[in-house]
Amino acid sequence: MYHNRANNERSENNRGYMMHDIMTVDARGLSCPQPAMLAQEALQKTGEGTIQILVDSGTARENVSRLARNLGWNVTVEEQPDGSYRLILQK
């Protein structure tokens, strides 16, 4: 789950936070279909703008990317040094 929180605040219970008008959904450590479900919730709630989704598996990367593209979002994927992925979704 993600939460809109200002000032880059993040508690251990949160899966995401707002950072400079970019919503972040941290789905690392979650099994499919949870990352895609969290991404879909964020996409529907936001409607447009920029959303950053953090995932740590190729399956989650593909599922979230496919979902976002099917909903009309542009997707950029960045592989991180630790092997996780940062998906930047823009509309």
Secondary structure, 3 states (H helix, E strand, C coil): CCCCCCCCCCCCCCCEEEECCEEEEECCCCCCCHHHHHHHHHHHHHCCCEEEEEECCHHHHHHHHHHHHHCCCEEEEEECCCCCEEEEEEC
